[in-house]
Amino acid sequence: MSELHKFIFDGLPVRGMIVRLTDAWQEILKRRAANTGTGAYPAPVCDLLGEMAAAAVLMQGNIKFNGALVLQIFGDGPVKVAVAEVQPDFSLRATATVVGDLPDGATLSQMVNVNNVGRCAITLDPKDRLPGQQPYQGVVPLFGDQHEKLEKLSDVLEHYMLQSEQLDTVLVLAADDQVAAGLLIQRLPVLGENNLAGQSNEDEIGLNEHYNRIAILAKSLKREELLTLDVDTVLRRLFWEEQVLRFEPFVGDTGPRFACSCSRERVSRMIRSLGVEEAESILAERGHIEVGCDFCGQQYHFDPVDAAQIFTAPDAQPPVEPIVH
Ligand SMILES: [Zn+2]
């Protein structure tokens, strides 16, 4: 089962989180693979989207915010857009649009930053948005200080965290076709920092030492370890000399899990709203009606009998929500 664990280092201004998406991630890939229009993700896209999903859960877990966190990459290469969306209850979905062929073992820049104009956007969309209120959005490029192309999503996001929240962060991300996982370590702002200039500087140097030590340990975590080891083992291996205090993990009903608002029922309502004539002309042309969800890839198939039922069912009423998303 997918899980999110939060922890702190006793007495130190450092916190951490680790996420492992298993069933939730596999469901996302299964829907995509079953979509006859798109087929499965190429392996490099699968790895990128998995890292995005894991990172989005960590970022949602890191803020106190009642709304969706949406992590998007707008690419200038074959991957046009990749999106991971996580709700405050950690339900999530993710998708990517791929146009054309990818080189084997494509790098991040070969996928989304060919001309160095790809970008990454983080949007916080409040649940109870007031009229006229815009969601908050931060955008960072996919290059570093010297305009060099970044080849790791974690580097892009660390940059974002530093820029938007002024928080030193270490992120380690990894994904394959079974697991999407991530580790986040963050230096917490110290209360009263900058108040008593002389003293707090000294304190800060001392506290930074702790953060730096923990950050180095975190960065030593290998992709294979993150993908294959359970959370207890990872934390024990990395921080066995540290006083790690762990919180109740988020698993099962409270943990990360796949959710998309699409359903066969909703798609039926949409087809009903097209009207009988339109539906019949699609059936005449293609022999069936095929509707794919833009956000999770789930494909809904209606043969002529299914379609007829949509229009003859006793509950056939005027559409309530004509749009799937
Ligand atoms: Zn869907």
Boltz pocket constraint, residues with backbone or C-beta under 6 A from the ligand:
constraints:
  - pocket:
      binder: B
      contacts: [[A, 260], [A, 261], [A, 262], [A, 293], [A, 294], [A, 295], [A, 296], [A, 297], [A, 298]]
      max_distance: 6.0
